[in-house]
Each structure stands twice: as C-alpha cells, then as structure tokens.
C-alpha cells in the first residue's frame, strides 16, 4: 500500500509511505518533484493504529 502526502516541513515537500504487504513494516521516502525519491526510513515497524492514524492525518490536508 502506498500513501502520498504533502507537508511543509523537513528537507522535502512531498513524502511517501510504503507499507509492506505483510503490514508489519513500512518505508518512508521524501521528494521535491515526485520523480526522484530519497529513502528516509527503511523497514520500520508499523505501530498499532498507525494506518488509521495516517488516514486521519491525511484527511486534514485534503
């Protein structure tokens, strides 16, 4: 599952979260142009309620 969102903090203006198929871990990526992605976190554990919290957080920006 891939989620894209735009935030105005840090070094990048666009961030992407890739939740692995096993739903146990995720990767966080950052980009300025959505063409070149830089890995920020790889293989991080998905904490309980993370996906639900992510959807609620993204709704704030849409």
Backbone bond lengths (Angstrom), bond angles and torsions (degrees), N, CA, C in turn:
res aa  C-N    CA-C-N  psi(-1)  N-CA   C-N-CA  omega(-1)  CA-C   N-CA-C  phi
1 X - - - 1.449 - - 1.524 106.70 -
2 X 1.319 117.00 131.99 1.456 121.81 177.92 1.514 109.19 -117.37
3 X 1.296 115.80 134.85 1.460 122.62 176.53 1.515 107.88 -124.21
4 X 1.326 116.05 135.22 1.450 121.57 178.64 1.515 108.76 -116.65
5 X 1.307 117.37 140.14 1.451 119.63 175.98 1.523 109.96 -153.98
6 X 1.323 115.09 154.21 1.457 122.04 -178.11 1.517 108.68 -111.02
7 X 1.296 116.49 128.92 1.457 122.35 178.12 1.521 108.14 -136.30
8 X 1.284 116.63 148.78 1.461 121.05 178.87 1.525 110.23 -102.37
9 X 1.319 116.88 66.70 1.460 121.04 173.16 1.516 108.55 -152.38
10 X 1.292 116.40 162.81 1.452 120.48 178.36 1.519 112.36 72.08
11 X 1.316 115.77 -164.97 1.457 122.28 -175.42 1.517 113.57 -80.63
12 X 1.320 117.47 -18.90 1.453 121.13 -174.81 1.522 110.47 -116.88
13 X 1.327 115.81 159.48 1.460 119.96 176.96 1.525 111.92 -102.68
14 X 1.335 117.57 -12.37 1.462 121.91 -179.25 1.523 108.31 -132.66
15 X 1.319 115.40 133.52 1.460 120.96 -179.83 1.521 109.38 -125.90
16 X 1.334 116.10 149.31 1.461 121.42 179.37 1.522 108.25 -132.89
17 X 1.318 115.05 136.67 1.466 120.98 174.59 1.520 107.82 -114.31
18 X 1.315 116.10 124.64 1.465 122.70 174.94 1.520 107.26 -107.49
19 X 1.320 116.45 110.89 1.461 120.41 176.05 1.523 107.38 -90.15
20 X 1.318 116.52 124.23 1.461 121.52 -177.03 1.527 110.56 -62.74
21 X 1.326 116.25 156.49 1.465 122.16 -177.25 1.527 112.30 -57.87
22 X 1.321 117.31 -30.55 1.465 120.04 179.88 1.531 112.30 -76.64
23 X 1.344 117.20 -7.81 1.469 124.65 179.43 1.532 112.33 58.83
24 X 1.327 116.03 22.77 1.456 120.79 178.65 1.529 110.94 -102.05
25 X 1.330 116.89 -27.17 1.461 119.88 -177.37 1.527 110.85 -140.05
26 X 1.332 115.15 164.67 1.460 120.77 -179.86 1.525 110.07 -144.23
27 X 1.339 115.03 162.43 1.458 123.04 173.90 1.521 107.76 -119.05
28 X 1.319 116.57 144.07 1.460 122.25 176.08 1.516 107.99 -115.36
29 X 1.335 116.48 131.02 1.460 123.30 -178.29 1.523 109.32 -124.54
30 X 1.316 117.09 153.48 1.456 122.09 176.75 1.520 110.37 -129.72
31 X 1.347 116.23 148.34 1.460 121.31 -179.35 1.521 109.85 -152.83
32 X 1.315 115.60 155.15 1.460 120.92 172.85 1.519 111.93 -102.21
33 X 1.336 117.16 -22.09 1.464 120.40 -173.93 1.528 114.22 -130.39
34 X 1.318 118.93 2.24 1.472 125.02 -178.84 1.527 112.52 65.29
35 X 1.324 117.85 10.60 1.463 121.26 175.91 1.527 110.90 -106.39
36 X 1.318 116.46 -40.18 1.462 122.07 178.95 1.527 108.34 -114.45
37 X 1.328 115.61 122.63 1.469 121.05 -177.69 1.519 109.98 -110.90
38 X 1.323 116.51 135.44 1.461 123.52 177.06 1.532 108.73 -106.96
39 X 1.331 117.61 129.36 1.470 118.99 177.30 1.528 110.71 -71.25
40 X 1.317 116.54 130.84 1.461 121.88 178.20 1.524 111.16 -106.93
41 X 1.316 116.89 -43.72 1.467 123.20 176.06 1.520 107.42 -137.55
42 X 1.319 117.54 137.21 1.464 121.09 179.33 1.520 108.91 -127.35
43 X 1.333 116.09 134.43 1.460 121.46 174.33 1.516 115.04 65.32
44 X 1.323 117.12 31.61 1.461 120.90 178.89 1.529 110.03 -76.45
45 X 1.304 117.38 143.94 1.467 121.63 178.76 1.523 110.36 -67.77
46 X 1.327 115.61 140.24 1.461 121.38 176.06 1.523 107.57 -85.56
47 X 1.335 117.93 112.67 1.464 119.75 179.64 1.528 111.32 -73.40
48 X 1.328 118.43 158.39 1.465 121.03 178.33 1.533 111.02 -56.29
49 X 1.318 116.46 134.70 1.460 121.88 178.04 1.519 114.48 78.52
50 X 1.333 118.14 3.79 1.463 121.81 -175.79 1.525 112.35 -61.78
51 X 1.336 116.83 -47.93 1.465 120.16 -177.26 1.522 110.28 -64.51
52 X 1.322 118.02 -43.46 1.466 121.25 178.50 1.529 110.04 -61.68
53 X 1.319 116.67 -44.25 1.464 120.99 178.98 1.531 110.68 -63.39
54 X 1.333 117.16 -39.38 1.461 121.33 179.30 1.521 110.78 -61.46
55 X 1.336 117.52 -44.80 1.463 120.18 179.16 1.525 111.09 -63.41
56 X 1.316 117.73 -42.32 1.468 120.31 178.54 1.517 110.54 -63.41
57 X 1.330 116.79 -40.94 1.461 121.72 179.93 1.528 110.82 -64.32
58 X 1.341 116.86 -42.43 1.466 121.11 -179.67 1.524 111.56 -66.99
59 X 1.332 118.01 -32.74 1.462 120.96 178.92 1.519 111.57 -62.28
60 X 1.317 117.40 -29.28 1.460 121.32 179.22 1.523 110.75 -62.48
61 X 1.330 116.99 -34.31 1.460 121.71 -175.00 1.520 113.69 -93.03
62 X 1.323 118.26 -3.13 1.469 119.50 -179.38 1.503 111.29 -109.66
